[in-house]
Amino acid sequence: MTYEQAQQALLTLARRNSGLITADAVEADPDLAADRNTVTAAGRALASETNVFAVPREDGWFPYDEIRITVL
């Protein structure tokens, strides 16, 4: 998976869930879980964007409990 594909997959999750990406949804997706490093990098980049609120996470491989994108 490329970085761009990871970003698009995360945005697709957000669009399906009213702007919300949860760690449970990311980690449950077999395509995303297959490339944890790339998906983690894409998640960190999304979390640093304007109009995005992220809740850091201590456990699991995805670094956020949730990422909420207010403008899609």
DSSP file (Angstrom, degrees, kcal/mol; ACC not computed):
  #  RESIDUE AA STRUCTURE BP1 BP2  ACC     N-H-->O    O-->H-N    N-H-->O    O-->H-N    TCO  KAPPA ALPHA  PHI   PSI    X-CA   Y-CA   Z-CA
    1    1 A M              0   0    0      0, 0.0     2,-0.1     0, 0.0    37,-0.1   0.000 360.0 360.0 360.0 133.4    0.0    0.0    0.0
    2    2 A T     >  -     0   0    0      1,-0.1     4,-2.2    36,-0.0     5,-0.2  -0.415 360.0-109.2 -82.7 166.2    1.3    3.4   -0.9
    3    3 A Y  H  > S+     0   0    0      1,-0.2     4,-2.5     2,-0.2     5,-0.2   0.909 121.0  51.7 -59.9 -42.9    1.1    6.4    1.4
    4    4 A E  H  > S+     0   0    0      1,-0.2     4,-2.4     2,-0.2    -1,-0.2   0.889 108.5  50.6 -63.5 -40.0   -1.6    8.0   -0.8
    5    5 A Q  H  > S+     0   0    0      2,-0.2     4,-2.4     1,-0.2    -1,-0.2   0.889 109.5  51.4 -64.8 -38.7   -3.6    4.8   -0.8
    6    6 A A  H  X S+     0   0    0     -4,-2.2     4,-2.3     2,-0.2    -2,-0.2   0.924 110.2  48.8 -64.2 -43.9   -3.5    4.7    3.0
    7    7 A Q  H  X S+     0   0    0     -4,-2.5     4,-2.6     1,-0.2    -2,-0.2   0.928 111.9  48.9 -61.3 -44.5   -4.6    8.3    3.2
    8    8 A Q  H  X S+     0   0    0     -4,-2.4     4,-2.3     1,-0.2    -1,-0.2   0.894 110.0  51.5 -63.3 -39.4   -7.5    7.6    0.8
    9    9 A A  H  X S+     0   0    0     -4,-2.4     4,-2.0     2,-0.2    -1,-0.2   0.902 110.9  47.9 -64.7 -40.2   -8.5    4.5    2.8
   10   10 A L  H  X S+     0   0    0     -4,-2.3     4,-2.2     2,-0.2    -2,-0.2   0.909 111.7  49.9 -66.7 -40.9   -8.6    6.5    6.0
   11   11 A L  H  X S+     0   0    0     -4,-2.6     4,-2.6     2,-0.2    -2,-0.2   0.869 107.6  54.4 -64.7 -35.5  -10.6    9.3    4.3
   12   12 A T  H  X S+     0   0    0     -4,-2.3     4,-2.0     2,-0.2    -1,-0.2   0.916 107.4  50.2 -63.2 -42.9  -13.0    6.6    3.1
   13   13 A L  H  X S+     0   0    0     -4,-2.0     4,-0.8     1,-0.2     7,-0.2   0.921 111.2  49.9 -59.1 -42.9  -13.5    5.4    6.6
   14   14 A A  H ><>S+     0   0    0     -4,-2.2     5,-3.6     1,-0.2     3,-0.8   0.919 109.1  50.5 -63.0 -44.2  -14.1    9.0    7.7
   15   15 A R  H ><5S+     0   0    0     -4,-2.6     3,-0.8     1,-0.3    -1,-0.2   0.856 109.1  51.8 -63.8 -34.8  -16.7    9.6    5.0
   16   16 A R  H 3<5S+     0   0    0     -4,-2.0    -1,-0.3     1,-0.2    -2,-0.2   0.680 115.7  41.8 -73.6 -16.9  -18.6    6.4    5.9
   17   17 A N  T X<5S-     0   0    0     -4,-0.8     3,-1.4    -3,-0.8    -1,-0.2  -0.175 120.9 -93.2-128.4  40.4  -18.8    7.5    9.5
   18   18 A S  T < 5S-     0   0    0     -3,-0.8    -3,-0.2     1,-0.3    -4,-0.1   0.834  91.4 -44.8  54.3  39.2  -19.6   11.2    9.5
   19   19 A G  T 3 <S+     0   0    0     -5,-3.6    50,-3.4     1,-0.2     2,-0.5   0.488 108.8 125.1  90.5   3.4  -16.0   12.3    9.6
   20   20 A L  E <   -A   68   0A   0     -3,-1.4     2,-0.5    -6,-0.6    -1,-0.2  -0.855  36.1-174.3-107.0 128.9  -14.9    9.9   12.3
   21   21 A I  E     -A   67   0A   0     46,-2.8    46,-2.6    -2,-0.5     2,-0.3  -0.984  13.8-164.7-114.0 123.5  -12.0    7.4   12.1
   22   22 A T  E  >  -A   66   0A   0     -2,-0.5     4,-2.2    44,-0.2    44,-0.2  -0.803  28.6-126.8-108.7 152.7  -11.7    5.1   15.0
   23   23 A A  H  > S+     0   0    0     42,-2.3     4,-3.0    -2,-0.3     5,-0.3   0.889 111.6  57.1 -60.1 -39.3   -8.7    2.9   16.0
   24   24 A D  H  > S+     0   0    0     41,-0.4     4,-1.5     1,-0.2    -1,-0.2   0.914 108.2  46.2 -59.3 -43.5  -11.0   -0.1   16.1
   25   25 A A  H  > S+     0   0    0      2,-0.2     4,-0.8     1,-0.2    -1,-0.2   0.903 114.9  46.8 -67.0 -41.3  -12.1    0.4   12.5
   26   26 A V  H >< S+     0   0    0     -4,-2.2     3,-0.9     1,-0.2     7,-0.3   0.951 114.7  45.3 -65.2 -49.0   -8.6    0.9   11.3
   27   27 A E  H 3< S+     0   0    0     -4,-3.0    -1,-0.2     1,-0.2    -2,-0.2   0.744 110.4  55.1 -70.0 -22.9   -7.2   -2.1   13.1
   28   28 A A  H 3< S+     0   0    0     -4,-1.5    -1,-0.2    -5,-0.3    -2,-0.2   0.654  85.8  93.4 -82.5 -16.2  -10.1   -4.3   12.0
   29   29 A D    <X  -     0   0    0     -3,-0.9     4,-2.8    -4,-0.8     5,-0.2  -0.685  66.4-154.1 -81.6 116.6   -9.5   -3.5    8.3
   30   30 A P  H  > S+     0   0    0      0, 0.0     4,-1.1     0, 0.0    -1,-0.2   0.837  92.2  52.5 -63.3 -32.9   -7.3   -6.3    6.9
   31   31 A D  H  4 S+     0   0    0      2,-0.2     4,-0.4     1,-0.2     3,-0.1   0.916 114.2  42.1 -68.2 -42.0   -5.9   -4.1    4.1
   32   32 A L  H >4 S+     0   0    0      1,-0.2     3,-1.4     2,-0.2     7,-0.3   0.905 112.4  53.6 -70.2 -41.1   -4.9   -1.3    6.5
   33   33 A A  H >< S+     0   0    0     -4,-2.8     3,-0.6    -7,-0.3    -1,-0.2   0.736  96.7  68.6 -66.5 -21.7   -3.5   -3.7    9.1
   34   34 A A  T 3< S+     0   0    0     -4,-1.1    -1,-0.3     1,-0.3    -2,-0.2   0.721 109.7  33.2 -70.6 -20.3   -1.3   -5.3    6.4
   35   35 A D  T <> S+     0   0    0     -3,-1.4     4,-2.3    -4,-0.4    -1,-0.3  -0.542  70.1 163.4-134.9  69.0    0.8   -2.1    6.2
   36   36 A R  H <> S+     0   0    0     -3,-0.6     4,-2.7     1,-0.2     5,-0.2   0.858  72.5  53.8 -58.7 -41.6    0.8   -0.7    9.7
   37   37 A N  H  > S+     0   0    0      2,-0.2     4,-2.1     1,-0.2    -1,-0.2   0.920 112.1  43.2 -63.5 -44.1    3.8    1.7    9.2
   38   38 A T  H  > S+     0   0    0      2,-0.2     4,-2.3     1,-0.2    -1,-0.2   0.908 115.8  48.2 -68.3 -41.8    2.3    3.4    6.2
   39   39 A V  H  X S+     0   0    0     -4,-2.3     4,-2.6    -7,-0.3    -2,-0.2   0.886 110.4  52.2 -66.9 -38.6   -1.1    3.6    7.7
   40   40 A T  H  X S+     0   0    0     -4,-2.7     4,-2.5    -5,-0.2    -1,-0.2   0.926 110.2  48.5 -61.8 -44.6    0.3    5.0   10.9
   41   41 A A  H  X S+     0   0    0     -4,-2.1     4,-2.1     2,-0.2    -2,-0.2   0.910 112.3  48.4 -61.8 -42.8    2.2    7.7    9.0
   42   42 A A  H  X S+     0   0    0     -4,-2.3     4,-2.4     1,-0.2    -1,-0.2   0.898 111.3  50.7 -64.7 -40.3   -0.9    8.6    7.0
   43   43 A G  H  X S+     0   0    0     -4,-2.6     4,-2.5     2,-0.2    -2,-0.2   0.906 109.3  50.3 -63.7 -42.3   -2.9    8.8   10.3
   44   44 A R  H  X S+     0   0    0     -4,-2.5     4,-1.0     2,-0.2    -1,-0.2   0.897 110.9  49.7 -62.6 -40.3   -0.3   11.1   11.9
   45   45 A A  H >< S+     0   0    0     -4,-2.1     3,-0.6     1,-0.2     4,-0.3   0.923 111.9  47.5 -65.6 -43.7   -0.4   13.4    8.8
   46   46 A L  H >< S+     0   0    0     -4,-2.4     3,-1.6     1,-0.2    -2,-0.2   0.909 107.9  56.5 -62.4 -41.0   -4.2   13.5    8.9
   47   47 A A  H 3< S+     0   0    0     -4,-2.5    -1,-0.2     1,-0.3     7,-0.2   0.741 104.4  53.4 -64.8 -22.2   -4.2   14.2   12.6
   48   48 A S  T << S+     0   0    0     -4,-1.0    -1,-0.3    -3,-0.6    -2,-0.2   0.470  89.0 106.1 -92.1  -1.3   -2.0   17.3   12.1
   49   49 A E  S X  S-     0   0    0     -3,-1.6     3,-0.9    -4,-0.3     2,-0.1  -0.293  80.8 -94.0 -76.2 161.1   -4.3   18.9    9.5
   50   50 A T  T 3  S+     0   0    0      1,-0.2    -1,-0.1    19,-0.0     3,-0.1  -0.449 110.4  25.2 -68.1 147.0   -6.5   21.9   10.1
   51   51 A N  T 3  S+     0   0    0      1,-0.2    19,-2.9    -2,-0.1    20,-0.6   0.747  99.6 114.0  67.6  26.0  -10.1   21.1   11.0
   52   52 A V  E <   -B   69   0A   0     -3,-0.9     2,-0.5    17,-0.2    17,-0.2  -0.994  47.4-164.8-129.5 133.8   -9.1   17.7   12.4
   53   53 A F  E     -B   68   0A   0     15,-2.6    15,-3.4    -2,-0.4     2,-0.4  -0.975  11.2-172.1-118.6 129.4   -9.2   16.7   16.1
   54   54 A A  E     -B   67   0A   0     -2,-0.5    13,-0.2    13,-0.2    -2,-0.0  -0.956  17.1-151.2-126.8 141.5   -7.3   13.6   17.2
   55   55 A V  E     -B   66   0A   0     11,-2.6    10,-2.9    -2,-0.4    11,-0.9  -0.941  27.4-130.5-109.9 112.0   -7.3   11.7   20.5
   56   56 A P  E     -B   64   0A   0      0, 0.0     2,-0.4     0, 0.0     8,-0.3  -0.128  20.1-146.7 -61.2 160.0   -3.9   10.0   21.2
   57   57 A R        -     0   0    0      6,-1.9     3,-0.0     1,-0.1     0, 0.0  -0.970  17.1-161.3-134.0 143.6   -3.8    6.4   22.2
   58   58 A E  S    S+     0   0    0     -2,-0.4     2,-0.2     6,-0.0    -1,-0.1   0.796  75.8  43.4 -92.9 -33.6   -1.5    4.4   24.4
   59   59 A D  S    S+     0   0    0      3,-0.1     3,-0.1     4,-0.0     0, 0.0  -0.660  89.6  38.4-114.3 168.0   -2.2    0.9   23.3
   60   60 A G  S    S-     0   0    0     -2,-0.2    -3,-0.1     1,-0.1   -37,-0.0  -0.051  88.2 -86.0  80.7 170.9   -2.7   -0.8   19.9
   61   61 A W  S    S+     0   0    0    -38,-0.1    -1,-0.1     3,-0.0   -38,-0.0   0.759 105.1  80.7 -91.1 -24.9   -0.7    0.0   16.8
   62   62 A F  S    S-     0   0    0      1,-0.1   -39,-0.1   -39,-0.1   -22,-0.1  -0.718  78.6-139.4 -82.1 130.3   -2.8    2.9   15.4
   63   63 A P  S    S+     0   0    0      0, 0.0    -6,-1.9     0, 0.0     2,-0.4   0.458  75.7  60.6 -76.3  -0.2   -1.7    6.0   17.4
   64   64 A Y  E     - B   0  56A   0     -8,-0.3     3,-0.2     1,-0.1    -7,-0.1  -0.981  60.6-151.3-130.7 137.6   -5.1    7.6   17.8
   65   65 A D  E    S-     0   0A   0    -10,-2.9   -42,-2.3    -2,-0.4   -41,-0.4   0.911  91.2  -9.9 -64.1 -42.2   -8.3    6.4   19.6
   66   66 A E  E     -AB  22  55A   0    -11,-0.9   -11,-2.6   -44,-0.2     2,-0.4  -0.993  54.4-155.5-154.7 153.1  -10.1    8.6   17.1
   67   67 A I  E     -AB  21  54A   0    -46,-2.6   -46,-2.8    -2,-0.3     2,-0.6  -0.997  16.0-162.4-126.3 123.4   -9.6   11.2   14.4
   68   68 A R  E     -AB  20  53A   0    -15,-3.4   -15,-2.6    -2,-0.4     2,-0.6  -0.939   2.0-161.3-112.4 120.6  -12.5   13.5   13.7
   69   69 A I  E     - B   0  52A   0    -50,-3.4   -17,-0.2    -2,-0.6     3,-0.1  -0.888   3.8-170.9-100.6 117.1  -12.4   15.4   10.4
   70   70 A T  S    S+     0   0    0    -19,-2.9     2,-0.5    -2,-0.6    -1,-0.1   0.735  75.9  40.1 -84.5 -22.1  -14.8   18.3   10.6
   71   71 A V              0   0    0    -20,-0.6    -1,-0.2     1,-0.1   -52,-0.0  -0.953 360.0 360.0-130.0 112.5  -14.5   19.3    6.9
   72   72 A L              0   0    0     -2,-0.5    -1,-0.1    -3,-0.1   -57,-0.0   0.402 360.0 360.0-102.5 360.0  -14.4   16.5    4.3
